[in-house]
């Protein structure tokens, strides 16, 4: 009756996983991708390029530390072409992996731009003509694009967005980052490691305000040690380009101050890439940010059209996008499945990196949930000394009454890998006893779990002692002989 049981518009994590899941169920699936390479924003300009660039920065810094006493070249600034050389290689390989996975599962691949005609038909412009394709179900997984500054063109060299980093020709000496969200903080920390003088501007007083405040404070402290300046509570009035004689970006703040830099990275949010999809023809209306509203099964207001990934907003992580795509495909073909877990890991690839799973101390306090923390510092862990990371911080949060693990928060080397042990224990309902009795390899960063567990156990033991004292009542029946009544 239809050409396909499922058509996925976009080949990022959500579209890719939805198409593969449908194929595994014996359905006819296809993926439409307007880019030359497969993998979507995640592969072309987002997750893969930024994390590869980060590894190049870390590699250069490691070389500097090892060679600084032996080679004058160690103090030289790297060329952007050297740092980005590995990026294009990894992008190409990852795109080929995505394409191969789709092909192996017999998912049809169509290069072109799709537009809805009605609730069961799209038109695909392939560059040479338009072809109609019919479908039973559709998945909108087009991702997002950066919001651009008003009043000034993005030229990719002086004024740029995060998508333009991989085409930057020259390493700047000064940079202003507008926005202290995940992307802005990640790139600010990377360029600071290269000796770039970075200033981060945001209306919000605290960067990454969804994180545990202790972790955020530690990140800001470490970035300031690399001469990053934070200007919180400062709005941006305008951005301009001036010749002096080389091009400079000028950021005028609401307070009247001016910031001048070689490069201005505008990282003040992203918006859904839903323009031109013809969503009005199926009765679907994006919000003012171009994002789509979905129900718990990832259905839009058109019952056979689903949406997943960054285009539906928070949490907008590659891992959660992939899971949303899989779950939506299961639902549309009436396969029983559980919803996405409540507690999923969040990874922020700044330098140092951050990861968390579960609520923050602030959230638990607001909900009046009694808890205790256990802290371990990398400088106490042999592996931390070996890696040369003496500033890492690891925190576990336990319920004060039943000792269940509630959350794990970490900043430091390998944080995004380390958090998965806590994620498993949290999902299985484990707690303090597990960490006290288990054995971790030595020397590993996983020892942080043991150290933090002992720290929490000591705090809980002291709390119990004080609670017992609070329940001791003194009843003076005579002047000479008080009687102690222990409740």
N, C-alpha and C positions, 0 to 999 in steps of 0.2 A: 504493500500500500504506500509505503514511503521509501525514499532512497536510503535513509539511515534510521536506525532506532535512536541514535544519539549523535548530535553534531556539537562539537565543542569549539567555541570561538575563542581562540587563544591557546597557546601550547605551554604556558607556564605550569607550575606545580599542580594547580587545581585542575586545569583542562587536561593535562597529561594524565593525572591519576584517574580522573573520571572516565576518560576514554579507555584506558587500560582495564579498569574495573568492569566496564560494560563489555569489553571484548572477552574478558575472562568468563563472563556470564553467557557467552555465546551470542552477543548482540552485534549488529553491524554499526560500527562507530567510525567517525572521521574527525579530524582536527583541522581547523582553518587557522592559518597563521599568516599575518600580513608582513612579518619581517622575513628577511632573507634566511635567518637561522632559527632553529627551533629551541624552545626553552623559555620564551617570553622575556619580560623585563628582568626576571630573576637571573637569567643567563647573560643577557646582552648588556644591561647597564646597571643592574642592581646587586644582588647578593654575591654572585660569583666574581664579577670584576672588583668590587670593593674589598672582598675578603682576600682575593689574590693580591691586590695592591697592598693590603695590610701585611701580608707575609713578605712581600718584597721590601717593605719599609723595615720590618723586624730583622730581615736578613742583612740589610745594609747596616743597621745599628749594631748587630752582632759582629759584623766585619770590623766596624769602627772600634769596638771594644777590644777585639783581639789584636788588631794591627796598629793601634794608636802609638805604641812605643817602638814600632819597627818600620813604619812606612809613613812618609809625609802625606801620601795620597789618602790616608785614612781620615784626614780632617777636611778633605774636599767635599763640596756639595755634589750629590749625584745628579745625573741628567734624568729628566722625566722619561725620556725614551728608554733608558735602562730599566727604570722602575716599572714601566708599563709594558716592556717587552714580553714578560711572562703572562700578562693579563690576556692579550689577544690569543696566545697559544691555548690557555686554559679555556677561554670562551669557546674556541673552535672545537676543542675536544669534548666539552660538556654538551654543546649543541649536537654533536654527532652521537653522543650517548643517548640523548633524548630521542633523536630521530630513529636510532636503531631500536630502542625499546618499543616505540610505537609501531615500527614496521614489523618487528618480531611477533607482536600481538595482532598483526593483520589489521591495524588501524589505518584507514586511508588518510593521506596527507595532502592538503590542498593549500597552495600558496596563493593568498589573495585577501581581499577585504570583504567581509560579510556585512550584509544589511538585511534586517527583517522586512519581509513583505507582508506576511501574516503569521498566525501562530503556528503554522506548520511549514513555512517556506522562507528561505533566505536567498538573496541574490549575491553571488560572489564575483567581484571584479578581479580578474586574474592579471590585468595589465594589457591584455589583448582583446578582452571582451567580457561580457557578463553571462553567467550561467546560473539558472535556478537550481536549488537543491531542496528537496523536501525531507522532513524529519518528524519522528514521533515526539522526541524530547530534545531540548537544547540546553546547553550549558554556556553561560556567559562568564568567561574567565579572562577578560581583557586587561586586568591589572589596573595600574594607575600611572600617572605621569606627574612630574614636579610642578608645583605652582610657581609661576614666574612673577618677578617683581613688576609692579606697575610703573609706567612712565620711562622705562629704560629697556633697550633691547638686550637680550641674552646673546653675547657674541662668542661664548665658549672659551674666552681667554681672559678678559678682564671681569666681566659679569658672567657667572655660570651657575648652573644647577648641578645637583649630584650626578645627573646623567652625562654631564660634560667633562667630568674628571678624567675619564679614560682618553680624552682627546686633548688634554692640556699639553701644550708644547714645551713650556718652560717652568721649572720649579720656581715659584715666587719667593720673595724674601719676607713679604708681609701679606697677611690674609685676614679678612673680616668674614666671620661666619654668622649669617643672620638665621637664627633659630637654634635652640639648644635641645632639640629632640634627638632621637636615636641617630639619624643620619648625620646631622650637624655635629654632634659630639664625636661620633666615630671618625669623621674626616678631620675634625679639629685636632684630635689626639694624634692621628697619623702624621699630619703635616708638622705638628709641633716636634715630633720625634726626628724630623728631617732638618730641624733648625729654623723652621719658618716661624716668624713672630705672629701668633694667632690671637685674635680677639673675638670672643663669642658674645653676641648680643641677642637678648630675648626679653619680651615683656614679662615672662615668668621669672620670678626671683630665683627659683631653684631649678636647675636643669634636671631632666629625667625624673620629674616629680612623682612618677608612678613607682619608682624603686624604693627599697628600704632606705631611709634617710641616712643611716650610718654608712651604707655602701656608697651612696651619692656623695656624701661628704668626703669619703676617702678618695673617690675618683677625682673630685675637684681639687683636693690637696695635691694629688700626684700630678695632675695636669698643670697646676700652678708651678710646681717644681720645674716643669718644662717651659715655663714662661708664658703659659696661656693666661690671658686676661679675660675674666668673666664680667660682663656688664648686665646683670640681671635687673629686671624692672625698668628696662629702657626700650621704648618703642621706636620703630624706624619710620621717620617721616618721608624720606625720599632717598633714592640712589641715583647717582649720576656718574658719567665718565668724563674725565678731563685730561687734557694734554699738558704734561709738565716736566720736561718735554715728552717723556714716555707716558703712555696711557696709565691712568690711575683710576681706581674706583673710589668714589666719595660717598660715604654714608652719613646722612644728616639724621640725628636722633631727635625725638620729640622734645628732649630737654634743651635742644639748641646746640649741642656739641657736634663736632664733625670727626669722623674717622676716615683716614686716607690709607689705602692699601693697594698693593699690586693686583690683588685678586679679591673679589667679593663673591663668596659662595652663598647663594640664596637657598636656604634649606628650611623654608617656613611651611612645610606640609606638602601633601600630594592630593591629587584629585582623580576621580575615576575616569578612565579613558573610554567613556561611553558615547562620546560625540560620534555622530554618523552611523550609529547602529540601527537607526530606525525603530527605536523602542516604542515610540508613540503609536506605531502601527499595531502593536500587540497590547497596548494599554499599560505599559510599564513606564513609570516616570522616575528618573534619578532624582536624588536630593540636590541641594544647591552645590554640593561638592562633587557631583557626578557619581555618587555611590548609590548602590541599589539596596533596597530593603528586602529582606528575605525572612521566611518563617523558620521554625526549628529544624525543618527538613531542607533548608536552603532553596525553597521555592519562592519565586517572585509572585507578583499579583496575577501573572499569567500562569496557570497551574502546570503547564508542561514545559515552562522555561525556568531553569534554575540558574543560580549565580553563586560563585564561590571564589575564595581568594581575596586579594587586596581590594577588589572592586566592591566588596561588601563591608569594607572597613575593618575595625579592630577584630582580632589582634594583628592581622596583616603580616604574618610570619610565613616563610616558605614551608615550614613543617606543618603548621596548622592549615595552610591553604591546601596542601596535598591531601590531608585527612578530610577536609571539607569536601573536596572533589570526590573522594572514594565514597564517603557516606551518602552524598547526594545521588550518585549513580546507583548505589544499593537501594535507596528509597524509591527512585523512579521506576525501578524494575522489580519492586515489591520483594526485596530481599531483607530479611530481618537483620538488624544490626543495632549496636549500642551507639549512643550519642558520643560526641567527642569528650574525652575526659575533662573533668573540671580543672584539674591541675596539670598544665602542660608547661614545659620549660621555656623560659625566655632567655635568649642569648643576645648580648650587645657586644659587638666586636670592636670596641674601643681598645686603646692601649693604655692601661691593662684592660683585659676583657672582663665582662660581668655576666653572671648568669643567676637565675633564680627560678624556684618552683614553689608555689604556695603563697599565702598572704604575707604582707609586710607586718612589722611591729605596729605601725600606725593603724592598719586595718583591724588587727586583732584588738587593739586598745579601744577603737571606736565601737567595736561589737561587744566589748567587755568580756572577752574570752581570756581567762587566766592562763598565763604562759611563762616559760622561763627560757632563756637563751643559753647556748653553749658556743663559746668562741675558740677558734684556733687561728694562729697566725703562722704564715709561711716560714717566718724566721725560726719558729720552734720545730719545724718539720725538716728532716734531713734532705728530702727531695727539694724543698724550697731553697736550701743552702746550695745544693748542687746546681740548680737552675739559675742561681744568682738573683732570685726573687725574694727579697726580705720584707716586702711591703704587702704581700697578699693577705687578705682577710677572709675567713670562712666562718659562717654563722649557721647554726641550726636552732630552730624554735620548737619547743615541746609543749604540749598541754600540761599545765601544772598538776592536774588531778590524776589523769590516767597515763601520763607520760607518752602519749602518742606524738609522733612527728607531725608537725604542722607545716613546716616550711624549711627551705634551704636557700641561703643567699651567699654569694661568693664573688669576690673581685680578686683577680690575679691570674697567673699563668694557668692555662688549662681549665679555667672555670666552666666553660661551656661543655666540657667533657665530664668534669668532676661532678656536676650537678645530677647526672643521670642515676647515680647510686641512690641518692636521696629521693629522686623521683619514683624509683621502683619501690622503695620502702614505704613511701607515702601512699602510693596506689594500693599496696597490699595491707595497709593498716598497721604497719609496724611502728616501733617506737624506741625508746631509750635502751631497753634491755637488749635489743638486737645489736646495737652498736657497742655496748659494753662487753658483750660476750663473743662477738665475731673477731676474726683475725684478718688483717689487711697486709698485703705484700709490703715489704720494706726494702728499699726506701721508695715510697710512692706518695703522691699528693693525697691519695685516699686515706692516709693516716690522719688527715684533718678530721675525718669523721670520728675517729677514736678519741683524739684529743678534745674535740668539742663536746663529745658525749660525756667524758669525765668532768669537764668543766661544768656542764649542765647538771650532772649528778651531784656534784659538790654544792652547787647553789640550791638545788632542790632539798638536799639533806639539811642544810642550814635553815631553809624556809620551814621545813617540818618541825625542827627544834623550836623555832620561835612560835609556830602555831600551837604547839603543845604548851608552851609557857602562857600563851594568851588564854588558854582554857583552864588555867589554874586559878581557882578562886580562893581567897583568904577570908575566912569567917572568924572574927575575933569574938569568942564566947566569953572570955575573961581577960583580964589584963595580963595574966601570966601565961596563958596557954592558947595560942591561936591554933585553929583546926584547919588543915589544908584539904580542900575538896577538889579533886581532879575530875573535871567533866570528861 
